[in-house]
């Protein structure tokens, strides 16, 4: 496999080196793992559509965008440490 060079500032390089060292791998392996495990926006959108279709098909036939929005608000509140009533 061919390799290439990416340009980053020295702070980023040093951080990547420290992260790679802690994980016992190379910077290249670290970047490859990031690329392999981080979904793209299209992949996230496809997961979202599949999840909504599953919910509609198996759990809540009338599940709609207002339910999705309520779920987002709940998740945001939980991340912010707020307890909300469902």
Number of C-alpha atoms within 10 A of each C-alpha: 3 3 6 6 6 5 7 9 7 9 9 11 13 13 12 17 17 14 15 17 13 10 12 11 12 16 19 15 13 18 13 11 11 11 11 9 9 10 12 10 9 9 11 12 12 12 13 13 12 12 12 20 15 13 15 14 12 9 11 12 12 10 14 12 10 9 12 13 11 12 13 12 13 17 14 12 13 12 10 9 9 11 10 10 5 6
